[in-house]
Amino acid sequence: MNTSMTKNGKLFLLLATAGLLSLSSCKKDELPVIAPQPLNTTGVYVLNEGSYSSGGASSISYYNVASKKVEVDYFAKQNGKALGANANDLKQYGSKIYCVITGTTVNAKDSYLEVINMATGKSLKRIPFSDENGGFMPRNIVFNKNKAYISGYDGKLTKLDTTSLTIDSRLLVGGALEQLAIVNNKIYVTNSVHQFFPSANNSSVSVVDLNNFTKLKEIPTSLNPRVIFATPSGDLFVQTSGNYSSIQGTLEKLSSVSDTKISSGPDLGLSFLSITGANGYAIGYSTAPYLKSFNTSTGALGNDLIKDGTAADITYPYTVSLNTLDNSFYVADGKDFTNNGKMFSYSKDGKLQFAFETGVAPKMAVFQYGF
């Protein structure tokens, strides 16, 4: 009798322990997965537009932060082929880099999207952006929920799946499309003036619903809007260029709530504007060359970005790229846009950290992190 009770007791304890282990296992399974956070910047990819005199042959440079060495034409070295002509945008999403190659002409059909492994610089896939009618002439790219959206001079937005790296669909939106921004579950894209893609739709921002990928409306702007960025408040700043003679450029503000223009003013002499989160950067040549912060609430120019006197070392400030890991910023020096340029890295307080050579006409930087 005692033996039987002992066996039953052991069986009960065994089952109870298994149950507790099972519950413990379930609780562990329910814990949220925490993505690893970057610790430092290990490398810098730089997109170089290339010189028009050489047919717009573009390239990608790579700077190794630890070794302080640069490979000026890194993409060609890693892949044994040229990047292409007239590359216009370079962005990172997940473990991949996406490079938008506009190409030379519609008939040449040399437009495509180059998808690159961030860790190695090797091409994962070259996706043609052309059909039987010619090249799409893609311009800029943004991302949302494992989808990429690419604007084109042909007036269409291309929706791409970033997992399968295949085109889902294309949507006719407007005229010669340029920059895009995503806010409030909508895409905003500028309809610019382009001599090879004439269109009456050249003074507006088109609005596209992300849920069903349909066009909602157009917001009228001044002539030739090209640049657009969203701010943390949900407003958008649009830079228009006019016709470079009788119609002046403007700096306009849109609301993503009402989808209307809420203000318009002079363009402040801007040649470049970039907004990432609450950080705004501006380059201009109104009276004297300037490189200043940009207030993302008021649209006013702020203080000089470079604080250590090294601004004089930059021949032709072309663009600024923000490293969101530490808020350092990188100023691309186009120099004469015929020979190799240079990239200057500054700490968030405007002090030079390092500089390195790039290809011709450096445009933007993408950052590789260590974990």
C-alpha positions, 0 to 999 in steps of 0.5 A: 500500500505504501509502495503504491502511494509512493509510486503515485506520489512520484508520478504526480510530482513528475507530471506537475514538474512537466507542467511547470516546465511547459508553462515556463517554456510557453512564457519564454516563447511569449517574450518579445524578440529584441532586435540587436542595436548597432554599437558603432559605424564600421563603414560608409557607402557613398553614391557618386553620380559621375560626370556628365562629360563621361556619360554619367558613369556612376559608382559606389565608394566604400570607406572602412572606418577602422582601417581608414582606407577607401575603395573609390570604385568599390561596387565595380571591384566587388562585382566585376561590372560597372554600376551604370549611368546616372545613379540618383538614389541610394538607401538602406533597408534591412540588410540590403542597399538599394541603388536607383539607376535612372539610365540615359534615355527611354530607348536605351532601356538602361534603367534598373534597381541595383540591390546590394548586400550591405555586408559585402557590397555584392549585387544580389539582383539587378531589377530591370525598370523597363518594358517594351515601351522603354525605360521607366527612368526611376528617380527615388526610393522610399520604404514601408512594411517590406515594400519599396516605392520608386518614382519615375520620370515616366509618371508612374510609381513602382511598388516592389516587394523587398523579400522576393525582390519582384515588382508588385505593380505600377501606378500612373500618378502624374508627370515627371516624378521626383522625390517621395515622402511617406507620412500618415500612411500616404506617399507624397511625390513631386511632379517636376518639369523635365524637358524630355518628359513634358507634362502639364502636371508639373506644379503639384504633389500627388498623394497616394494611399498606401493601404490600397496603392491608389491615387487620392488627389493632387496638392497644387504647388508652384512650378517645378516641385522637386524636393519633398521631406516630411517632418515629425509633426506630419507636415511636409516641406516642398522645394520648387525650382520655378523655371530658373529665370522668370519664375522664382523657386519657393519653399512651401509647407503642406499638411498631411492632415488636410492635404493642402498647402498651408504656406509658401515663401522664398526658397532661401537660395537653397541648392540642397535640403534634407530632413531626417526626423527632427534634423534639417540640413540646408546648403545655399548660395543666395548671397554667400555660400552657406551650410546651415541647420534647418528648423523643421517646425518653422522652415527657417535657417539656423546656425552654421553646421561646421564649428571648427573653421574647416568649412573653408576646406570644402570646395563645393558643398553638394549634399549632407547625409545624417548618420542617425546612430550618433547624429554625425553628418557627412558633407559631400564635396563635389569639387569640380564635378569632373575629378574625384570628390571628397566626403567630410565627416563631422560630429554632431557638434560640427567638428571634423572627424575625418575625410576621404576621397570619393568618386566623381560628384559624391551625392549621399552616404549610407552607413554600415554598423557593427553589432 
